[in-house]
Amino acid sequence: MLIGNVDNLRKRTLRERIYEEVVRLILAGELPSGGWVDEKRVIDKLQVSRTPFREAIGILAKGGLVEIKPYRGFYVRSFSRSETIDLYELFKRLECFAIELAVPQMSDRDIGGLEDILIEAGAALRCGDANTYAARDREFYGNVAKHSRNSALIDTLARVTLQIQLCGTITGVSSELAERAAHEYDDITQAFKARDALRAASLIRGRISRAQKEVLARFSDEAPSR
């Protein structure tokens, strides 16, 4: 549903534009996890009518980002520690599968596009721009999935990736994190260029596992992870 090129932007329906804007508000923390969605305030902010807004909310609910509670309204979904663990484990398996399918089919130009995304993500980290970093991160995984040419996998990964980002992304950007990411990105790019799907999948799995560990560390009052 998140669309990146100009032609698609022109073709988007009002419902799709509302969907994307609400996703942006959620991931930016303007509509916080677990919080009530003030329908009137969001409608006024987006300058849209109730019908397409509610259609977009329905899509968000199907995607696991919003909960619709009868007689109470709409709430941004929150995830427990165990749900977060399950999501990350699923994400790692799906993304590694996507890499295995995608790498043999990718052209040098395709890989160059992924490299550009990673360069932008690294630049955002160095500038302390967590929101842009998260957007490029999602774009990277989405592009890998797209090149798998497996429509079911693409759709599933799109939903899981958004849920992962709702669970939590980086909250602080240190010089150490930025430097480590730069090395990771270079290694990942080289693995793609070498068409080494197993190494690329291993590197991505390690990267996701580190993010998982950071997010789970915020659940200090629950049982330790398995």
SULHUHU-V287164 format. One record per backbone hydrogen bond with DSSP energy under -1.0 kcal/mol. CO is the residue of the C=O (numbers start at 1). NH is the residue of the N-H. If there is no record, write none. Layout:
[[CO:NH] [CO:NH]]
This chain:
[[5:9] [6:10] [7:11] [8:12] [13:17] [14:18] [15:19] [16:20] [17:21] [18:22] [19:23] [20:24] [21:25] [22:26] [23:27] [24:28] [25:30] [25:31] [26:29] [32:35] [35:76] [37:39] [38:42] [39:43] [40:44] [41:45] [42:46] [43:47] [43:48] [49:53] [50:54] [51:55] [52:56] [53:57] [54:58] [55:59] [56:60] [57:61] [58:62] [59:63] [60:65] [60:66] [61:64] [65:77] [67:75] [69:72] [69:73] [73:69] [74:37] [75:67] [76:34] [80:84] [81:85] [82:86] [83:87] [84:88] [85:89] [86:90] [87:91] [88:92] [89:93] [90:94] [91:95] [92:96] [93:97] [94:98] [95:99] [96:100] [97:101] [98:102] [99:103] [102:105] [103:106] [107:111] [108:112] [109:113] [110:114] [111:115] [112:116] [113:117] [114:118] [115:119] [116:120] [117:121] [118:122] [119:123] [120:124] [121:125] [122:126] [123:127] [124:129] [125:128] [128:130] [129:133] [130:134] [131:135] [132:136] [133:137] [134:138] [135:139] [136:140] [137:141] [138:142] [139:143] [140:144] [141:145] [142:146] [143:147] [145:148] [146:149] [150:154] [151:155] [152:156] [153:157] [154:158] [155:159] [156:160] [157:161] [158:162] [159:163] [160:164] [161:165] [162:166] [163:167] [164:168] [174:178] [175:179] [176:180] [177:181] [178:182] [179:183] [180:184] [181:185] [182:186] [183:187] [184:188] [185:189] [186:190] [187:191] [188:192] [189:193] [190:194] [191:196] [192:195] [195:197] [196:200] [197:201] [198:202] [199:203] [200:204] [201:205] [202:206] [203:207] [204:208] [205:209] [206:210] [207:211] [208:212] [209:213] [210:214] [211:215] [212:216] [213:217] [215:218] [216:219] [218:220] [219:222]]
